[in-house]
Amino acid sequence: MKNIKKLFIVLMMVVLFTTGCTHTFQDKKTEKVYTENILCKPTDKESLKAYENNKNVDLKKLPDCEDLKITSGGYEGLWTNILVKPLAWIIVKVGLLVKNYGISIIILGILLRLIVLPLSKQTIDMSENMKKANPELMSLERKYANRTDQESLLRKNQEMLLIYKKYNIKPFSGCLVSFIQLPLFFAFLEAIQRIPAIMEERLLWLDLGVTPWEGIRLGNYYYIIVVILIMLTTYFSFKNMNTASLNEEQAKQTKMMTTFMVVFITLMSFSLNVGIGLYWISTSAFAIIQNFILVKMKKKN
């Protein structure tokens, strides 16, 4: 377990020190904010004027978004070259295939969830096994409730490990999905922001490059639907978290933390463009349905 923790820390350090970032600038005339380090050329006339007035952007060196390659723009660090650019390239190619970048984002979000399906299944298995082990774990807590000496704590840990072994519980295995999902989310966010063609796309009546707050501010109140869907999918995602092995105080703290996270993510969604909002909604909704099916299958076995 210590080796796994060390490996994870090393990987996170590598990501942090090699991560690219999205640079933005504001057009003085329209006061719109644009991504400066784009991977391909914009086609919208207003956007083209904004980029032509920016001396840091050389549109002549950029390919058309339809001709984007994984190697376009040269080497920009491990983070960008391993995650961001490949994701951007796939989003563009799938978008050209289905004729809409919004649908492309939804499809890729679901495909990524399918890729981590084995890990999700493992997390569900651990959750259900934890529920079975919960009576014995609670009994163990009562047994050592008033014992704080070193020897008692050691015995308690040993007995807990035996219970975990009996029910095939691996405490940290359930964190793997989160460890994978988080960098993918940030990579998707950067990939979407660095492709002007996505920012210029629409899905139904929604502009993918607009944030819900910008839409509402312009009088398009239907953008609140994006925020509501993000809130609901986030809430039900957290609601499915396993708290079976927690005591009353821990369960209360977990509930408070869950409420805080739902409120935080909901507020944050106002400033995320609709494109990344679609990714969040589709992956969260798919995960809720997926977990529901996996739990039902686990209970039948």
Beta strands, then each sheet from edge to edge (+ up, - down):
strand 1: 24-26
strand 2: 33-35
strand 3: 202-203
strand 4: 206-207
sheet 1: 1+ 2-
sheet 2: 3+ 4-
end
